[in-house]
Amino acid sequence: METSFLATPRGKALLALLCSIAFLDFVDAPIVNVALPSIRHDLGFSTAALQWVPSAYLLTYGGFMLLGGRMADLLGRRRILIAGILTIGISSMIGGFAQSPGVLVAARLGQGFGAAFTLPSALSLLTTSFKEGKERNTALGAWAGSGAIASAAGVLIGGVLTEGPGWRWVMFVNPIACVIALGGVLRLIADDRPTRRIANFDFLGAVLVTSGMLLVVFALVKAPTVGWGDAKTIAELGGAVVLLAGFVVNERRVRSPLAPLSIFRINGLAYADATQLIAFAGFLAMFFYLTLYMQNVLHYSPIKTGLAYLPVTVAIGVAAGVASQLLTRVGTRPVIVGGALVASAGVYWLSRIPVDGSYVSDLLPGMVIMSLGVGPMFVGVTTAANAGVPGDKAGLAASLINASQQLGGALGLAIFTALATTRTNHLLGDGASQAHALTSGFQRALLAGSIFILASAFIGLRATNTRGEAAPAAQVAEVPA
């Protein structure tokens, strides 16, 4: 009987390394949120410009994700992974020393660019290093759990650093982590660069898809401020549609497409990506609005806000671990649908937060319920989105699921911010107190988030239902590790 690679010390070390890289990428989005007031005070950001501290990361992260994943397939995953980690580390160092708003925003753009190349490279290394079945299910469970935990842990880490050594350490921790990660990559991952040169590189496809993704994320980020009906927003979204439609046409005609559309013939892959997009819209919104509620209505300090999410990190980790083992028994589809239903119920509970809310009775139950659903849902979706994918397209599949996540986050915040702001402004105009108006706006946004997660359960019914069965041998290209 063949020994499982995951059971070996090297296999465990590789999984720990890849999950750590995933954590690093995912945590960079929420870690700055609780530090924003300090950043604004120190660097003199205007209210309008401050939104670009978190949004700049999201822009390049989502915009370059598809290109990053495909480059990993074509140029070698180890090479692209190293380049991405170096970019994150250098950008973070620049951001930590920033003395002006422009420099910090530029550093955040660099961080997102590096993450767009790092994340799909790491995920495709995971799916090609661990065999389909129980071994890969366990590895994907750890990966999905790391990503979900990072969303909660980012608030905690950001709060501790902001109130401790200062907000600049929100940036300075990355170079330290990147040096450690690079050491692990050089030691554990063999060089996998292709032996043949790339012929007929699809340069036009790369330009079209990157421009389209950048424009759609930019439009979604700006829409709550500019307005959904504004001519500028409509023009930007229309331009993004034209660019992405041109990309699809180009991919159908060129001899060596950047992103072969044949990948969508894999049963249920597109539905798994769509499930991730819609679910993450509601999931990210929950963290965003609960953090605002705790700080602006309940007047929690940054560190207290972060500590409030500690049970979430534990619950997500436990639930993801259980789900990874459950997949081999019931398959991905029941795990996705069941997890989405539970998560939706948790966010709905949170949508009923009162002005004088209590953490124990009004926040903690909903947060734990949500966590117990989110962990399994993301494990199931990540597994389904990578099931049966040929090894030479693993990077593309990884970029698709992660791009879905980033687009979902941008879409959710754009829609829910409009809902929350409209409600809050209406109540303020009627003479309501600021606390009451803010809370009512947050309630509306969280309710919409719960509906989105509920909708993802129905989309998940069409995702691949796999228990981790091995793909045909001809389709799998192992990456030596």
Residue pairs with C-beta under 8 A, 6 or more apart in sequence:
4 11
4 131
4 135
5 11
5 129
5 130
5 131
5 135
5 481
6 12
6 15
6 130
6 135
6 138
6 139
10 188
10 481
11 129
11 130
11 481
13 184
13 188
14 129
14 188
14 189
14 481
15 126
15 130
15 139
15 142
17 181
17 184
17 185
17 188
18 122
18 123
18 125
18 126
18 143
19 142
19 143
19 145
19 146
20 146
20 177
20 180
20 181
20 184
21 81
21 85
21 118
21 119
21 122
21 181
22 119
22 122
22 123
22 143
22 146
22 147
22 150
23 146
23 147
23 149
23 150
23 153
24 88
24 118
24 174
24 177
24 178
24 181
25 88
25 115
25 118
25 119
25 122
25 150
26 146
26 147
26 150
26 151
26 154
27 150
27 151
27 153
27 154
27 157
28 57
28 88
28 111
28 112
28 115
28 154
28 174
29 54
29 57
29 58
29 61
29 151
29 154
29 409
30 150
30 151
30 152
30 154
30 155
30 158
30 287
31 154
31 155
31 157
31 158
31 161
31 170
32 39
32 53
32 54
32 57
32 108
32 158
32 170
33 54
33 154
33 155
33 158
33 288
33 291
34 155
34 158
34 159
34 162
34 291
34 295
34 302
34 305
34 306
35 158
35 161
35 162
35 167
35 170
35 302
36 50
36 53
36 54
38 162
38 166
38 167
39 45
39 50
39 53
39 104
39 167
40 47
40 50
42 167
43 98
43 99
43 100
43 101
43 104
44 101
45 53
45 101
46 101
48 225
49 101
49 105
51 221
51 225
52 105
52 108
53 104
53 105
53 108
54 108
55 221
56 105
56 106
56 108
56 109
56 112
57 108
57 109
57 111
57 112
57 115
58 112
58 217
58 221
58 406
58 409
58 410
59 109
59 112
59 214
59 217
59 218
59 221
60 109
60 110
60 111
60 112
60 113
60 116
60 214
61 112
61 113
61 115
61 116
61 406
62 112
62 116
62 213
62 217
62 403
62 406
62 407
62 410
63 112
63 116
63 210
63 213
63 214
63 217
63 218
64 112
64 113
64 116
64 117
64 210
64 213
64 214
65 116
65 119
65 120
65 213
65 399
65 402
65 403
65 406
66 209
66 210
66 213
66 259
66 396
66 399
66 400
66 403
67 116
67 206
67 209
67 210
67 258
67 399
68 80
68 84
68 116
68 117
68 118
68 119
68 120
68 121
68 399
69 120
69 121
69 124
69 395
69 396
69 397
69 398
69 399
69 400
69 402
69 403
70 258
70 259
70 395
70 396
70 399
71 80
71 117
71 395
72 80
72 81
72 117
72 120
72 121
72 124
72 395
72 398
72 399
73 124
73 392
73 393
73 394
73 395
73 396
74 194
74 198
74 201
75 193
75 194
75 198
76 191
76 192
76 193
76 194
77 121
77 124
77 125
77 128
77 189
77 192
77 395
77 479
78 121
78 125
78 185
78 189
78 190
78 191
78 192
78 193
79 191
79 193
80 117
80 118
80 121
80 395
81 117
81 118
81 121
81 122
81 125
81 185
81 189
82 182
82 185
82 186
83 114
83 117
84 114
84 115
84 116
84 117
84 118
84 119
84 121
85 114
85 118
85 178
85 181
85 182
85 185
86 114
86 178
86 182
87 110
87 111
87 113
87 114
87 117
88 110
88 111
88 114
88 115
88 118
88 174
88 178
89 114
89 174
89 175
89 178
89 179
89 182
90 110
90 175
91 107
91 108
91 109
91 110
91 111
91 113
91 114
92 107
92 111
92 171
92 172
92 173
92 174
92 175
92 178
93 171
93 172
93 174
93 175
94 103
94 106
94 107
94 110
95 103
95 104
95 107
95 108
95 110
95 111
95 171
96 168
96 169
96 171
96 172
96 175
97 168
98 104
98 107
98 171
107 171
111 174
119 398
119 402
120 395
120 396
120 398
120 399
120 402
121 395
121 398
122 398
123 143
123 382
123 386
123 394
123 398
123 401
123 402
124 394
124 395
124 397
124 398
125 189
125 479
125 481
126 136
126 139
126 140
126 143
127 136
127 140
127 386
127 389
127 394
127 397
127 398
128 391
128 394
128 476
128 477
128 478
128 479
129 478
129 479
129 481
130 136
130 138
130 139
131 470
132 387
132 468
132 469
132 470
132 471
132 476
133 328
133 468
133 469
133 470
134 325
134 328
134 468
136 383
136 468
137 324
137 325
137 327
137 328
137 383
137 468
138 324
138 325
140 324
140 379
140 382
140 383
140 386
141 320
141 321
141 323
141 324
141 325
141 327
141 379
142 320
142 321
142 324
143 382
144 320
144 375
144 378
144 379
144 381
144 382
145 316
145 317
145 319
145 320
145 321
145 375
145 378
145 379
147 378
148 316
148 320
148 371
148 374
148 375
148 378
149 313
149 316
149 317
151 283
151 284
151 287
152 287
152 309
152 310
152 312
152 313
152 316
152 371
153 309
153 313
155 287
155 291
155 305
155 306
155 309
156 306
156 307
156 309
156 310
156 313
157 170
157 173
157 306
158 170
158 302
158 306
159 301
159 302
159 303
159 304
159 305
159 306
159 307
160 303
160 306
161 167
161 169
161 170
161 173
162 170
162 302
162 303
163 301
163 302
163 303
188 481
189 479
189 481
190 479
190 480
190 481
192 479
192 480
198 256
199 256
200 254
200 255
200 256
201 256
201 258
202 250
202 251
202 254
202 256
202 257
202 258
204 250
204 254
205 247
205 250
205 251
205 254
205 257
205 258
205 259
206 258
208 243
208 244
208 246
208 247
208 250
209 243
209 244
209 247
209 258
209 259
211 243
212 240
212 241
212 243
212 244
212 246
212 247
213 240
213 244
213 403
213 407
215 236
215 239
215 240
215 243
216 236
216 237
216 240
216 244
216 407
217 406
217 407
217 410
218 236
219 233
219 236
219 237
219 240
220 407
220 410
220 411
220 413
220 414
221 410
221 413
221 414
222 232
222 233
222 236
223 233
223 414
223 418
224 413
224 414
224 417
224 418
224 421
226 232
226 233
227 233
228 418
248 261
250 257
251 257
251 258
251 259
251 260
251 261
252 261
259 396
260 393
260 396
263 269
263 389
263 393
263 396
263 397
263 400
264 270
266 387
266 388
266 389
266 464
267 388
267 464
268 384
268 387
268 462
268 463
268 464
268 465
269 384
269 385
269 387
269 389
269 397
269 400
269 464
271 459
271 460
271 462
271 463
271 464
272 336
272 381
272 384
272 385
272 401
272 460
272 463
272 464
273 385
273 400
273 401
273 404
274 404
274 459
275 336
275 340
275 381
275 456
275 459
275 460
275 463
276 378
276 381
276 382
276 385
276 401
276 404
276 405
276 408
276 456
277 404
277 405
277 407
277 408
277 411
278 408
278 452
278 453
278 455
278 456
278 459
279 340
279 343
279 377
279 378
279 381
279 408
279 452
279 453
279 456
280 404
280 405
280 408
280 409
280 412
281 408
281 409
281 411
281 412
281 413
281 415
281 416
281 449
281 452
282 343
282 344
282 347
282 412
282 448
282 449
282 450
282 451
282 452
282 453
282 456
283 343
283 347
283 374
283 412
283 449
283 453
284 408
284 409
284 412
284 413
285 412
285 413
285 416
285 445
285 446
285 448
285 449
285 452
286 347
286 350
286 370
286 446
286 449
287 309
288 413
289 416
289 420
289 442
289 445
289 446
289 449
290 350
290 353
290 363
290 367
290 442
290 446
291 305
292 438
292 442
293 353
293 357
293 438
293 439
293 442
294 300
294 304
294 305
294 308
294 363
295 302
295 305
296 438
297 355
297 357
297 435
297 438
297 439
297 442
298 357
298 359
300 308
308 359
308 363
308 367
309 367
311 364
311 367
311 368
311 371
312 367
312 368
312 370
312 371
315 367
315 368
315 371
315 372
315 375
316 371
316 374
316 375
317 375
318 375
319 339
319 371
319 372
319 373
319 374
319 375
319 376
320 375
320 376
320 378
320 379
321 375
322 375
322 376
323 335
323 339
323 375
323 376
323 379
323 380
324 379
326 335
326 376
327 335
327 379
327 380
327 383
327 466
327 467
327 468
328 467
328 468
329 467
330 467
331 465
331 466
331 467
332 380
332 381
332 383
332 384
332 387
332 463
332 464
332 465
332 466
332 467
333 380
333 384
333 460
333 461
333 463
333 464
333 465
334 465
335 376
335 377
335 379
335 380
336 376
336 377
336 380
336 381
336 384
336 457
336 460
336 463
337 457
337 460
337 461
338 373
338 376
339 373
339 374
339 375
339 376
339 377
339 378
339 379
339 380
340 373
340 377
340 453
340 454
340 456
340 457
340 460
341 373
341 454
341 457
342 369
342 370
342 372
342 373
342 376
343 369
343 370
343 372
343 373
343 374
343 377
343 453
344 373
344 450
344 451
344 453
344 454
344 457
345 369
345 370
345 373
345 450
346 366
346 367
346 368
346 369
346 370
346 371
346 372
346 373
347 366
347 370
347 446
347 449
347 450
347 453
348 366
348 446
348 447
348 450
349 365
349 366
349 369
349 370
350 363
350 366
350 367
350 370
350 446
350 450
351 443
351 444
351 446
351 447
351 449
351 450
352 362
352 443
353 362
353 363
353 439
353 442
353 443
353 446
354 362
354 439
355 433
355 435
355 436
355 439
357 363
377 456
377 460
380 460
380 463
381 401
381 460
381 463
382 401
383 466
383 468
384 463
384 464
384 465
384 466
385 397
385 400
385 401
385 463
385 464
386 394
386 397
386 398
386 401
387 464
387 466
387 468
387 471
388 464
388 466
388 471
388 475
389 396
389 397
389 471
389 475
390 471
390 475
390 476
390 477
391 475
391 476
391 477
391 478
391 479
392 477
394 477
412 449
412 452
415 448
416 445
416 448
416 449
417 445
419 441
419 444
419 445
419 448
420 441
420 442
420 444
420 445
421 441
422 441
423 437
423 440
423 441
423 444
424 437
424 438
424 440
424 441
425 437
427 436
427 437
427 440
427 441
428 434
428 437
432 440
470 476
